[in-house]
Amino acid sequence: MHELALARGILATALRRADGRRVVSVEVSVGALRQVVPSSLAFGFEVLARGTACEGATLEQRLQPARLGCVCGTQWELVELSFLCPRCGGGRTEVIGGEELAIESIEVEEQPCTAPR
């Protein structure tokens, strides 16, 4: 279950960036080719976050589709498992999207300002 390792990395990054503030939500972008089970990632994050500043934070996942490109210039979203170009039928294609795994944003509670006015 590689989702637990991914959740651990997301949690560590969120805690480091939050700098002691309570985390409200973490938004991640997950490529379809990463083969991540969204419910497993969310469960792992929830379990690992217990007792940390991320406890109760929501993990928002945006699935990014797999995209391919061909030497003929055609780009398309991979819908079925075929790496042949739908335009020219060629096999000289490359993955141009769908492998990403990135934290897009971390929302934290701001501490109230205590400076005199």
N, C-alpha and C positions, 0 to 999 in steps of 0.2 A: 504494500500500500504506500506508494510514493507520495500520496496526498498529505500524509502526516509530516513527512520531511518538508514538503512545500509549505504547509501551514506553519511549521516551526520557523522557517526562514521569513515568512511574511510577518509573523508575530514579533520576531527579534527586530526586524527593521522598523515596524510600527512603534515598538517600545523605545527604541533608540531615538527615533525622530520625535516622539511625543515628549521626551525629556521630562518625565515625571507627571505630565498632565494626563487626565483620563481620556482614553480614546473612545470616540463615539462610533466611528465607522472607518472601515478600510475598503477602498475600491481597487480591485485588481482586474487586469485584462489578461484573459487566458486563451491562448490559441488552441484551435480544435485539434491540431496535431500533437499537442502535449498529452492527450489522452487522460485528462483529469476528470474524475467523477465529481461534479460540483457539490453534491450532498456530502461526499466523503471529505472534501476539502473544508467545507463549512463546519462539519462535525469536529474534525481535527483541530481547527482554529478555536472553536468554542471550548473544547476540552483543555487545550493547552493554555488558553487565556485565563482560566480560573485562577484567582488569587493575584492577578496582575492588573496593571492599569488598562488592559484591553478587555477585562471581564465585562460581558454584556455588550460589547461592541458588535456591530453588524459587519459581516464580510460580504460586500457586494461584488459579484462576479459578472464581468462582461465577456461573453464568449466571442472570440474573433474567428471568423471562418477561415478555412484553408484556401489560399489563393495561389494559383500557378501562373507562370508566364512562359511563353514560347519564343524561340529565336525569330519567328515571323512577326513578333510584336503583339500577338494576342495575349490578353490576360483574362482569367476566368476564375470563378469560385468552384472549388472542388466539391461536387455534389455526390458523385459516385466514384468508386475506386478505379479511376482510369487516368493515367498520366499522359495520354495522347491529346494533342491539341485538337479542340473541336473545329477549328477553322481549316488547318492544313493537314491534320492527321499525323503530324510529325511527333517524334518522341524526344526531341531535344528541348525538354522543358525543365524549369526549375521552380522550387518553392519560393514564393515571394511574400507569403503571409500565412499565419496560422501556427507559428512556432513560438510566438511571444509568451512571456509570463512576466508581467510588470505590475508594480504597485503604481496606480495612477494618482491616488490621493489618500490622505490620512486626515480625518477630521478629529480634532481634539477639543475638549472644553477649555475655554480661555479662563484664566484665573482673573478675578475682578481686580481692577486697578486700585491700589491702596495709596497712591501718591496724593498728597494734599492738593486741593484745587485752588 
